[in-house]
Amino acid sequence: MLLKLFSWKYSFEKINSEYETVLKKRQALSNLYNSGKISQSTFELFNREMEEALAEIERQKNVLLEKMAAKVREVEEQIKILERLLANYEIQHVGGEISEEDYQRETAILSTGLENARKELNAIKETMDKLANVPKTAEFLTEEPTVKPEAVTEASPGKIEAEAVEVKAEAVLPTGDVSETPTVEVKTEGENVGN
């Protein structure tokens, strides 16, 4: 029983951690886009990857919730059995069918088992509530970043500064053969190009 208890706790912590990591990455991506440091196409590329990661987290969350619901049913059944056994010992004790020593020993064991099962049930239900409150991918993705006007810088016409540029061109003959490859250098270091 303890192994299963740790298993769902570990899975919950892993899902929660992965979700928070994707949230942080998504925020960093939005900040880059909003500040004009990356283009929309770059944003969309990384955003798709994050959407896929969030979809996988949601899938894992749903699988874990199903397993935890099954565990809740199992623990609730254990509680019913322990309560019946406890009630049976109480009735047998009152009827004089078992000794005081047996009654004390058995009811102590059953009471401890009941207490532990109830604690486990409460812990599972609390975790399920937390897990259910992790937003679905669609809810998370409704917020699209926008580029702030001050984040976009425009070049003034006629004031573009160019650095040394080396352009290589290949001449292709009609036969498809490549002739010599001349190199054309355009040097405009520090010069203003345009009007």
VMD Tcl script that draws the C-alpha trace (Angstrom):
set ca {
  {0.00 0.00 0.00}
  {2.83 2.45 0.77}
  {4.46 1.83 -2.61}
  {1.23 2.84 -4.37}
  {0.89 5.85 -2.09}
  {4.34 7.14 -3.02}
  {3.74 6.35 -6.69}
  {0.81 8.73 -7.13}
  {2.49 11.41 -5.03}
  {5.59 11.21 -7.21}
  {3.48 11.34 -10.39}
  {1.59 14.39 -9.12}
  {4.81 16.20 -8.19}
  {6.33 15.37 -11.59}
  {3.28 16.64 -13.52}
  {3.09 19.77 -11.38}
  {6.81 20.46 -11.86}
  {6.64 19.93 -15.64}
  {3.61 22.21 -15.88}
  {5.32 25.00 -13.92}
  {8.44 24.66 -16.09}
  {6.40 25.05 -19.28}
  {4.63 28.08 -17.77}
  {8.00 29.72 -17.07}
  {9.26 28.93 -20.57}
  {6.06 30.27 -22.10}
  {6.42 33.49 -20.11}
  {10.04 33.87 -21.24}
  {8.97 33.30 -24.86}
  {6.19 35.89 -24.54}
  {8.65 38.38 -23.04}
  {11.07 37.86 -25.95}
  {8.27 38.34 -28.46}
  {6.75 41.36 -26.70}
  {10.13 43.07 -26.51}
  {10.66 42.57 -30.24}
  {13.70 40.32 -29.77}
  {12.16 37.47 -31.77}
  {9.86 37.38 -34.79}
  {6.34 36.02 -34.84}
  {7.46 32.96 -36.82}
  {10.07 32.12 -34.16}
  {7.48 32.69 -31.45}
  {5.02 30.39 -33.22}
  {7.65 27.67 -33.67}
  {8.50 27.55 -29.97}
  {4.88 28.11 -28.98}
  {3.84 24.96 -30.92}
  {6.44 22.95 -29.01}
  {5.07 24.27 -25.73}
  {1.51 23.52 -26.81}
  {2.56 19.92 -27.47}
  {4.27 19.73 -24.07}
  {1.15 21.09 -22.37}
  {-1.04 18.62 -24.25}
  {1.17 15.77 -23.03}
  {1.02 17.08 -19.45}
  {-2.77 17.23 -19.72}
  {-2.85 13.65 -21.01}
  {-0.66 12.50 -18.11}
  {-2.86 14.45 -15.70}
  {-6.00 12.70 -16.96}
  {-4.36 9.27 -16.72}
  {-3.22 10.03 -13.16}
  {-6.70 11.29 -12.18}
  {-8.20 8.02 -13.46}
  {-5.68 5.96 -11.45}
  {-6.30 8.08 -8.37}
  {-10.08 7.67 -8.72}
  {-9.56 3.89 -8.81}
  {-7.34 4.20 -5.72}
  {-10.06 6.21 -3.94}
  {-12.56 3.40 -4.61}
  {-10.04 0.82 -3.35}
  {-9.31 2.74 -0.12}
  {-13.02 3.41 0.47}
  {-13.65 -0.34 0.18}
  {-10.81 -1.01 2.64}
  {-12.37 1.47 5.08}
  {-15.75 -0.29 4.82}
  {-14.14 -3.67 5.53}
  {-12.17 -2.31 8.50}
  {-15.29 -0.62 9.90}
  {-17.25 -3.89 9.60}
  {-14.49 -5.81 11.33}
  {-14.31 -3.23 14.10}
  {-18.09 -3.31 14.54}
  {-17.99 -7.12 14.59}
  {-15.35 -7.17 17.36}
  {-17.32 -4.60 19.35}
  {-20.50 -6.69 19.07}
  {-18.66 -9.91 19.97}
  {-17.03 -8.17 22.94}
  {-20.35 -6.84 24.25}
  {-21.87 -10.32 23.75}
  {-19.02 -11.89 25.73}
  {-17.84 -13.97 22.75}
  {-14.20 -12.76 22.89}
  {-11.85 -11.95 25.73}
  {-10.95 -8.41 26.78}
  {-7.34 -9.00 25.74}
  {-8.30 -10.14 22.21}
  {-10.79 -7.31 21.92}
  {-8.20 -4.64 22.90}
  {-5.52 -6.07 20.61}
  {-7.78 -6.46 17.55}
  {-9.60 -3.15 17.93}
  {-6.27 -1.30 18.35}
  {-4.98 -2.84 15.10}
  {-8.24 -2.12 13.26}
  {-8.42 1.45 14.61}
  {-4.87 2.14 13.44}
  {-5.67 0.67 10.03}
  {-8.83 2.78 9.79}
  {-6.99 5.96 10.76}
  {-4.26 5.33 8.17}
  {-6.77 4.50 5.45}
  {-8.76 7.66 6.15}
  {-5.59 9.78 6.06}
  {-4.61 8.20 2.75}
  {-8.10 8.79 1.35}
  {-8.01 12.46 2.38}
  {-4.52 12.91 0.92}
  {-5.58 11.37 -2.40}
  {-8.72 13.51 -2.60}
  {-6.78 16.71 -1.78}
  {-4.21 15.88 -4.46}
  {-6.97 15.13 -6.97}
  {-8.47 18.55 -6.26}
  {-5.09 20.23 -6.83}
  {-4.53 18.22 -10.00}
  {-8.01 19.07 -11.30}
  {-7.20 22.76 -10.79}
  {-4.21 22.64 -13.16}
  {-5.61 24.58 -16.16}
  {-6.34 22.65 -19.30}
  {-4.10 23.37 -22.27}
  {-6.84 25.30 -24.07}
  {-7.41 27.56 -21.06}
  {-3.70 28.28 -20.80}
  {-3.23 29.00 -24.48}
  {-5.95 31.64 -24.81}
  {-3.51 34.38 -23.87}
  {-1.65 35.47 -26.99}
  {1.23 37.88 -26.57}
  {1.12 41.17 -28.41}
  {3.99 43.24 -29.62}
  {4.09 46.62 -27.96}
  {4.58 49.51 -30.43}
  {7.63 50.74 -28.56}
  {9.24 47.30 -28.91}
  {9.34 47.54 -32.71}
  {12.06 49.70 -34.17}
  {11.82 50.87 -37.76}
  {14.72 51.92 -39.93}
  {14.56 55.42 -41.32}
  {14.51 55.43 -45.14}
  {17.83 56.50 -46.65}
  {19.69 56.01 -43.37}
  {20.63 52.36 -43.56}
  {24.24 51.68 -42.70}
  {25.82 48.73 -44.41}
  {28.98 46.85 -43.58}
  {31.36 45.14 -45.99}
  {29.43 42.54 -47.94}
  {30.93 39.83 -50.08}
  {28.65 38.50 -52.81}
  {29.56 35.38 -54.77}
  {27.76 34.56 -58.01}
  {27.93 31.54 -60.25}
  {27.30 31.74 -63.98}
  {25.42 28.75 -65.36}
  {25.86 27.95 -69.04}
  {22.95 26.61 -71.07}
  {24.50 23.12 -70.92}
  {24.18 23.17 -67.13}
  {27.94 23.41 -66.56}
  {29.20 25.79 -63.94}
  {31.84 28.19 -65.23}
  {34.29 30.07 -63.12}
  {32.89 31.62 -59.95}
  {33.67 35.34 -59.93}
  {33.63 37.18 -56.63}
  {32.07 40.62 -56.46}
  {32.82 42.74 -53.43}
  {30.65 45.64 -52.44}
  {32.32 47.77 -49.80}
  {30.12 50.25 -48.07}
  {31.70 50.33 -44.65}
  {30.18 53.11 -42.64}
  {28.59 54.72 -45.73}
  {24.94 55.68 -45.85}
  {23.18 53.78 -48.60}
  {20.08 55.19 -50.26}
  {18.79 58.71 -50.70}
}
mol new
graphics top color blue
foreach p $ca { graphics top sphere $p radius 0.5 }
foreach p [lrange $ca 0 end-1] q [lrange $ca 1 end] { graphics top cylinder $p $q radius 0.2 }
display resetview
